[in-house]
Amino acid sequence: MVEESKHELRHIVLGMMVVTVTVIFFFVSYQSGPTASATGYLLSGRFNATDGIAVGSDVVLTGIKVGQVTAREYDPKNQNVLVEMTFREDIKIPGESTVSIVSDGLLGAKYLKVEPGGSENDMKAGDEFEFVQDSIPLLELLEKIVVEAERKRQQPVIQSPSSEKKNNPFSLMSQ
């Protein structure tokens, strides 16, 4: 009887620990997630394809996170996706800059990369990037790699007569 109550007590303690860890996990996830009240100034860009980009995705300039995506919505009038980004106040983005959707490695997370433009004037809150580059879907990228490899494989290899003799194991027998 005493052993049964110890066994039940272990299950109760273990269950409470699991619940506590789960609550802590959700609390930390909620606190570190994207915030609607991001401070800074707002810029936007219109993309045809935004695969992998979501609210909270990083915005990177020269390898440093300078902002985040704060909104993403389909514009039926223009048939594209309007992506709004909030930038830190201390970061100035030159006019004529380009924003691209890039991937952190082949299967990594996607983020927005800003390439500084050549204009002397900085973009102001509410401005829209004129130059954007859409996401390249992974399947399309892999297809291009396979097609290029197949094309290279089908090209004939041209060898000089002297290299044929070196590479041909039967050339010594015919001499």
GROMACS elastic network, one bead per residue, 0.5 to 0.9 nm:
[ bonds ]
;  ai    aj funct       b0    kb
    1     4     6  0.51934   500
    1     5     6  0.65385   500
    1     6     6  0.88596   500
    2     5     6  0.52909   500
    2     6     6  0.63976   500
    2     7     6  0.87420   500
    3     6     6  0.50873   500
    3     7     6  0.62123   500
    3     8     6  0.87038   500
    4     7     6  0.50147   500
    4     8     6  0.62104   500
    4     9     6  0.85539   500
    5     8     6  0.50181   500
    5     9     6  0.60150   500
    5    10     6  0.85910   500
    6    10     6  0.62269   500
    6    11     6  0.87573   500
    7    10     6  0.52080   500
    7    11     6  0.65035   500
    7    12     6  0.88401   500
    8    11     6  0.51170   500
    8    12     6  0.62498   500
    8    13     6  0.86935   500
    9    12     6  0.50652   500
    9    13     6  0.61521   500
    9    14     6  0.84925   500
   10    13     6  0.51799   500
   10    14     6  0.60185   500
   10    15     6  0.84757   500
   11    14     6  0.50661   500
   11    15     6  0.59964   500
   11    16     6  0.85718   500
   12    15     6  0.50868   500
   12    16     6  0.62007   500
   12    17     6  0.86490   500
   13    16     6  0.51404   500
   13    17     6  0.62232   500
   13    18     6  0.87324   500
   14    17     6  0.50947   500
   14    18     6  0.62889   500
   14    19     6  0.87300   500
   15    18     6  0.51567   500
   15    19     6  0.62637   500
   15    20     6  0.86115   500
   16    19     6  0.51345   500
   16    20     6  0.60726   500
   16    21     6  0.86178   500
   17    20     6  0.50581   500
   17    21     6  0.61268   500
   17    22     6  0.85256   500
   18    21     6  0.52351   500
   18    22     6  0.61342   500
   18    23     6  0.86666   500
   19    22     6  0.50971   500
   19    23     6  0.61962   500
   19    24     6  0.86575   500
   20    23     6  0.51969   500
   20    24     6  0.62134   500
   20    25     6  0.85881   500
   21    24     6  0.51084   500
   21    25     6  0.60685   500
   21    26     6  0.87160   500
   22    25     6  0.50514   500
   22    26     6  0.62934   500
   22    27     6  0.86018   500
   23    26     6  0.52738   500
   23    27     6  0.61377   500
   23    28     6  0.86621   500
   24    27     6  0.50686   500
   24    28     6  0.61325   500
   24    29     6  0.85087   500
   25    28     6  0.52850   500
   25    29     6  0.60962   500
   25    30     6  0.85712   500
   26    29     6  0.50152   500
   26    30     6  0.60170   500
   26    31     6  0.85480   500
   27    30     6  0.51765   500
   27    31     6  0.62004   500
   27    32     6  0.87121   500
   28    31     6  0.50990   500
   28    32     6  0.61286   500
   28    33     6  0.84512   500
   29    32     6  0.53293   500
   29    33     6  0.59427   500
   30    33     6  0.53163   500
   30    34     6  0.82991   500
   31    34     6  0.82900   500
   31    35     6  0.83952   500
   32    35     6  0.82500   500
   33    56     6  0.70398   500
   34    37     6  0.88758   500
   34    38     6  0.81517   500
   34    55     6  0.67483   500
   34    57     6  0.81848   500
   34    68     6  0.81914   500
   34    69     6  0.85434   500
   34    70     6  0.77451   500
   35    38     6  0.57494   500
   35    55     6  0.89929   500
   35    56     6  0.75578   500
   35    70     6  0.79447   500
   36    70     6  0.68383   500
   36    71     6  0.89745   500
   37    70     6  0.89215   500
   38    41     6  0.89122   500
   38    67     6  0.87978   500
   38    68     6  0.83275   500
   38    70     6  0.76919   500
   38    86     6  0.68285   500
   38    87     6  0.87352   500
   38    88     6  0.88712   500
   39    86     6  0.72243   500
   39    87     6  0.77889   500
   39    88     6  0.67981   500
   39    89     6  0.76873   500
   40    67     6  0.82312   500
   40    86     6  0.57959   500
   40    87     6  0.52135   500
   40    90     6  0.83520   500
   40   125     6  0.89080   500
   41    85     6  0.81778   500
   41    86     6  0.53494   500
   41    87     6  0.53472   500
   41    88     6  0.66703   500
   41    89     6  0.62535   500
   41   124     6  0.79232   500
   41   125     6  0.52326   500
   41   126     6  0.77017   500
   42    70     6  0.86954   500
   42    84     6  0.66905   500
   42    85     6  0.56138   500
   42    87     6  0.63467   500
   42   124     6  0.82374   500
   42   125     6  0.51406   500
   42   126     6  0.55395   500
   42   127     6  0.76804   500
   43    83     6  0.85714   500
   43    84     6  0.59114   500
   43    85     6  0.53407   500
   43    86     6  0.63972   500
   43    87     6  0.75079   500
   43   123     6  0.80705   500
   43   124     6  0.76587   500
   43   125     6  0.59539   500
   43   126     6  0.52235   500
   43   127     6  0.52993   500
   43   128     6  0.56877   500
   43   129     6  0.73503   500
   44    82     6  0.68383   500
   44    83     6  0.54806   500
   44    85     6  0.57667   500
   44    86     6  0.85416   500
   44   126     6  0.71424   500
   44   127     6  0.65648   500
   44   129     6  0.61710   500
   45    81     6  0.82281   500
   45    82     6  0.58766   500
   45    83     6  0.53903   500
   45    84     6  0.66793   500
   45    85     6  0.82599   500
   45    99     6  0.76694   500
   45   127     6  0.87195   500
   45   128     6  0.53501   500
   45   129     6  0.50039   500
   45   130     6  0.72608   500
   45   131     6  0.81161   500
   45   132     6  0.68055   500
   46    75     6  0.89579   500
   46    80     6  0.63000   500
   46    81     6  0.54838   500
   46    83     6  0.62026   500
   46    84     6  0.88944   500
   46   128     6  0.80115   500
   46   129     6  0.77395   500
   46   130     6  0.83701   500
   46   131     6  0.89424   500
   46   132     6  0.71425   500
   47    50     6  0.64195   500
   47    80     6  0.57376   500
   47    81     6  0.51940   500
   47    82     6  0.65730   500
   47    83     6  0.74628   500
   47   132     6  0.67206   500
   47   133     6  0.72398   500
   47   134     6  0.58097   500
   47   135     6  0.85561   500
   48    79     6  0.76478   500
   48    81     6  0.61426   500
   48   133     6  0.87510   500
   48   134     6  0.62899   500
   48   135     6  0.85307   500
   49    80     6  0.76255   500
   49    81     6  0.72697   500
   49   133     6  0.89809   500
   49   134     6  0.54314   500
   49   135     6  0.58700   500
   49   136     6  0.80930   500
   49   137     6  0.87519   500
   50    53     6  0.56346   500
   50    54     6  0.83470   500
   50    72     6  0.89007   500
   50    81     6  0.72883   500
   50    83     6  0.86255   500
   50   101     6  0.73522   500
   50   134     6  0.64809   500
   50   135     6  0.58184   500
   50   136     6  0.89558   500
   51    54     6  0.85716   500
   51   101     6  0.85082   500
   51   110     6  0.82435   500
   51   134     6  0.85049   500
   51   135     6  0.60631   500
   51   136     6  0.79919   500
   51   137     6  0.70043   500
   52    57     6  0.88208   500
   52   101     6  0.86485   500
   52   103     6  0.86575   500
   52   109     6  0.71704   500
   52   110     6  0.55810   500
   52   111     6  0.79286   500
   52   135     6  0.80679   500
   53    56     6  0.84321   500
   53    57     6  0.60724   500
   53    58     6  0.88912   500
   53    69     6  0.81085   500
   53    72     6  0.84727   500
   53   101     6  0.77629   500
   53   109     6  0.85344   500
   53   110     6  0.61088   500
   53   111     6  0.64257   500
   53   112     6  0.79755   500
   53   135     6  0.88452   500
   54    57     6  0.55513   500
   54    69     6  0.69097   500
   54    70     6  0.84000   500
   54    71     6  0.78907   500
   54    72     6  0.69966   500
   54   110     6  0.89918   500
   54   111     6  0.88445   500
   55    58     6  0.89301   500
   55    68     6  0.76194   500
   55    69     6  0.50241   500
   55    70     6  0.51809   500
   55    71     6  0.56194   500
   55    72     6  0.66682   500
   55    83     6  0.89428   500
   55    84     6  0.89366   500
   56    68     6  0.55194   500
   56    69     6  0.50968   500
   56    70     6  0.61930   500
   56    71     6  0.84543   500
   57    67     6  0.86989   500
   57    68     6  0.55198   500
   57    69     6  0.52983   500
   57    70     6  0.82540   500
   57   109     6  0.87099   500
   57   110     6  0.74343   500
   57   111     6  0.56626   500
   57   112     6  0.75021   500
   58    65     6  0.63444   500
   58    66     6  0.78105   500
   58    67     6  0.61587   500
   58    69     6  0.64798   500
   58   110     6  0.82228   500
   58   111     6  0.52223   500
   58   112     6  0.62956   500
   58   113     6  0.84866   500
   59    64     6  0.83389   500
   59    65     6  0.57179   500
   59    66     6  0.58632   500
   59    69     6  0.68597   500
   59    85     6  0.74794   500
   59    86     6  0.84871   500
   59    87     6  0.79594   500
   59    99     6  0.89526   500
   59   111     6  0.60930   500
   59   113     6  0.59198   500
   59   114     6  0.72389   500
   60    63     6  0.57715   500
   60    64     6  0.52316   500
   60    66     6  0.55807   500
   60    67     6  0.69655   500
   60    68     6  0.83882   500
   60   111     6  0.73989   500
   60   112     6  0.61095   500
   60   114     6  0.60743   500
   60   115     6  0.89985   500
   61    64     6  0.53564   500
   61    65     6  0.64419   500
   61    66     6  0.63669   500
   61    67     6  0.89260   500
   61    93     6  0.89838   500
   61   112     6  0.87147   500
   61   113     6  0.60340   500
   61   114     6  0.50679   500
   61   115     6  0.67114   500
   61   116     6  0.78316   500
   62    65     6  0.84963   500
   62   113     6  0.80675   500
   62   114     6  0.75703   500
   62   115     6  0.74899   500
   62   116     6  0.85995   500
   63   113     6  0.82606   500
   65    68     6  0.79573   500
   66    86     6  0.85262   500
   66    87     6  0.57855   500
   66    88     6  0.58894   500
   66    91     6  0.69482   500
   67    85     6  0.67855   500
   67    86     6  0.53999   500
   67    88     6  0.58915   500
   68    84     6  0.86615   500
   68    85     6  0.55759   500
   68    86     6  0.56178   500
   68    87     6  0.68742   500
   68   111     6  0.88195   500
   68   112     6  0.84014   500
   69    72     6  0.75918   500
   69    83     6  0.70323   500
   69    84     6  0.58898   500
   69    86     6  0.63995   500
   69    87     6  0.89953   500
   69   111     6  0.88687   500
   69   112     6  0.83031   500
   70    83     6  0.78041   500
   70    84     6  0.56339   500
   70    85     6  0.53978   500
   70    86     6  0.63134   500
   71    82     6  0.79772   500
   71    83     6  0.58110   500
   71    85     6  0.70720   500
   72    81     6  0.67398   500
   72    82     6  0.57445   500
   72    84     6  0.62770   500
   72    85     6  0.89944   500
   73    80     6  0.86422   500
   73    81     6  0.55610   500
   73    82     6  0.54598   500
   73    83     6  0.66921   500
   73    84     6  0.87724   500
   74    78     6  0.88158   500
   74    79     6  0.73334   500
   74    80     6  0.59436   500
   74    82     6  0.62102   500
   74    83     6  0.88091   500
   75    78     6  0.56729   500
   75    79     6  0.56704   500
   75    80     6  0.54494   500
   75    81     6  0.56708   500
   75    82     6  0.65034   500
   76    80     6  0.69806   500
   76    81     6  0.85832   500
   77    80     6  0.81496   500
   78    81     6  0.84058   500
   84   128     6  0.88999   500
   87    90     6  0.84026   500
   87    91     6  0.68273   500
   87    92     6  0.84787   500
   87    93     6  0.88919   500
   88    91     6  0.55407   500
   88    92     6  0.84500   500
   89    92     6  0.75627   500
   92   122     6  0.61874   500
   92   123     6  0.72325   500
   92   124     6  0.85735   500
   93    96     6  0.89556   500
   93    97     6  0.71142   500
   93   114     6  0.84858   500
   93   116     6  0.66962   500
   93   117     6  0.80092   500
   93   121     6  0.87301   500
   93   122     6  0.54586   500
   93   123     6  0.56294   500
   93   124     6  0.83247   500
   94    97     6  0.59599   500
   94   116     6  0.59254   500
   94   117     6  0.54621   500
   94   118     6  0.68628   500
   94   119     6  0.58032   500
   94   120     6  0.65837   500
   94   121     6  0.59436   500
   94   123     6  0.57638   500
   95    98     6  0.89358   500
   95   116     6  0.78276   500
   95   117     6  0.57104   500
   95   118     6  0.69484   500
   95   120     6  0.70566   500
   95   121     6  0.56315   500
   95   122     6  0.50697   500
   95   123     6  0.51649   500
   95   124     6  0.88552   500
   95   129     6  0.82014   500
   96   116     6  0.74638   500
   96   118     6  0.63083   500
   96   119     6  0.59555   500
   96   121     6  0.89468   500
   96   122     6  0.88504   500
   96   123     6  0.84378   500
   96   129     6  0.73187   500
   96   130     6  0.68406   500
   96   131     6  0.71415   500
   97   114     6  0.68099   500
   97   115     6  0.56380   500
   97   118     6  0.72872   500
   97   119     6  0.80921   500
   97   123     6  0.87305   500
   97   129     6  0.68650   500
   97   130     6  0.77821   500
   97   131     6  0.68491   500
   97   132     6  0.88048   500
   98   113     6  0.81208   500
   98   114     6  0.56573   500
   98   115     6  0.50848   500
   98   116     6  0.66293   500
   98   117     6  0.67143   500
   98   129     6  0.66861   500
   98   130     6  0.73402   500
   98   132     6  0.55498   500
   98   133     6  0.76423   500
   99   112     6  0.63731   500
   99   113     6  0.55189   500
   99   115     6  0.62818   500
   99   116     6  0.87561   500
   99   129     6  0.70470   500
   99   130     6  0.88298   500
   99   131     6  0.66235   500
   99   133     6  0.64484   500
   99   134     6  0.88948   500
  100   111     6  0.82847   500
  100   112     6  0.55297   500
  100   113     6  0.51950   500
  100   114     6  0.65201   500
  100   115     6  0.80539   500
  100   131     6  0.85516   500
  100   132     6  0.55882   500
  100   134     6  0.62263   500
  100   135     6  0.73747   500
  101   110     6  0.66835   500
  101   111     6  0.58106   500
  101   113     6  0.63102   500
  101   132     6  0.83146   500
  101   133     6  0.63887   500
  101   134     6  0.57290   500
  101   136     6  0.80712   500
  102   105     6  0.88571   500
  102   109     6  0.85705   500
  102   110     6  0.55290   500
  102   111     6  0.56866   500
  102   112     6  0.62131   500
  102   113     6  0.65828   500
  102   133     6  0.89249   500
  102   134     6  0.85033   500
  102   135     6  0.65271   500
  102   136     6  0.81357   500
  103   106     6  0.68146   500
  103   107     6  0.74008   500
  103   108     6  0.57561   500
  103   109     6  0.57417   500
  103   111     6  0.63812   500
  103   112     6  0.86871   500
  103   135     6  0.84442   500
  104   107     6  0.72667   500
  104   109     6  0.55136   500
  104   110     6  0.60859   500
  104   111     6  0.76795   500
  105   109     6  0.78234   500
  105   110     6  0.88740   500
  106   109     6  0.89702   500
  106   138     6  0.78478   500
  107   110     6  0.88849   500
  107   138     6  0.81201   500
  110   135     6  0.86333   500
  114   117     6  0.89990   500
  116   119     6  0.87761   500
  117   120     6  0.86546   500
  118   121     6  0.88257   500
  119   122     6  0.73059   500
  123   126     6  0.84854   500
  123   127     6  0.61956   500
  123   128     6  0.82973   500
  123   129     6  0.86073   500
  124   127     6  0.56286   500
  124   128     6  0.89912   500
  125   128     6  0.89088   500
  129   132     6  0.67410   500
  133   136     6  0.89304   500
  136   139     6  0.85080   500
  136   140     6  0.68401   500
  136   141     6  0.66528   500
  137   140     6  0.53407   500
  137   141     6  0.63547   500
  137   142     6  0.88039   500
  138   141     6  0.50490   500
  138   142     6  0.61513   500
  138   143     6  0.85100   500
  139   142     6  0.51666   500
  139   143     6  0.60890   500
  139   144     6  0.86952   500
  140   143     6  0.50308   500
  140   144     6  0.63116   500
  140   145     6  0.87859   500
  141   144     6  0.52002   500
  141   145     6  0.64193   500
  141   146     6  0.88155   500
  142   145     6  0.50621   500
  142   146     6  0.62211   500
  142   147     6  0.86113   500
  143   146     6  0.51502   500
  143   147     6  0.61055   500
  143   148     6  0.85540   500
  144   147     6  0.51524   500
  144   148     6  0.60992   500
  144   149     6  0.85562   500
  145   148     6  0.52179   500
  145   149     6  0.61503   500
  145   150     6  0.85877   500
  146   149     6  0.50998   500
  146   150     6  0.60659   500
  146   151     6  0.85465   500
  147   150     6  0.50841   500
  147   151     6  0.61188   500
  147   152     6  0.86788   500
  148   151     6  0.50568   500
  148   152     6  0.62556   500
  148   153     6  0.85860   500
  149   152     6  0.51682   500
  149   153     6  0.61073   500
  149   154     6  0.87225   500
  150   153     6  0.50055   500
  150   154     6  0.62809   500
  150   155     6  0.88868   500
  151   154     6  0.53183   500
  151   155     6  0.65993   500
  152   155     6  0.53702   500
  152   156     6  0.87209   500
  153   156     6  0.79930   500
  154   157     6  0.89526   500
  159   162     6  0.81240   500
  159   163     6  0.61447   500
  159   164     6  0.64013   500
  160   163     6  0.53145   500
  160   164     6  0.64039   500
  161   164     6  0.50904   500
  161   165     6  0.66560   500
  161   166     6  0.89892   500
  162   165     6  0.53916   500
  162   166     6  0.65936   500
  162   167     6  0.88879   500
  163   166     6  0.50308   500
  163   167     6  0.61085   500
  163   168     6  0.83843   500
  164   167     6  0.51966   500
  164   168     6  0.57814   500
  164   171     6  0.83860   500
  165   168     6  0.51813   500
  165   169     6  0.77739   500
  165   170     6  0.83137   500
  165   171     6  0.55202   500
  165   172     6  0.79122   500
  166   169     6  0.75249   500
  166   171     6  0.76915   500
  166   172     6  0.88937   500
  167   170     6  0.89706   500
  167   171     6  0.84058   500
  168   171     6  0.54941   500
  168   172     6  0.81299   500
  169   172     6  0.66201   500
  169   173     6  0.79749   500
  170   173     6  0.52617   500
  170   174     6  0.67348   500
  171   174     6  0.54127   500
  171   175     6  0.67465   500
  172   175     6  0.54952   500
